Amino acid sequence: MKAVFDANIFVSALAIPGGQGQRAVELVIEGKVGLCISKEIVHETLEVLTRKFARSPEHDKIDAEMV
């Protein structure tokens, strides 16, 4: 099975431990679901994290490089 996550899933996974977003990400990590992602989704996720959680642009650059 393959899935496309939007920024809300990633933000929820980080902001709500034990929630549905975290479980969705865990399924990808466990190899049970294949993740289809685009640069636009990564950028949107980083923008939302910066805006909502006062993250620095430098921190976002490191995260983007990891993805």
Secondary structure, DSSP 8 states (H G I E B T S, - for coil): -EEE--HHHHHHHHHSTTSHHHHHHHHHHTTSSEEE--HHHHHHHHHHHHHHH---HHHHHHHHHH-
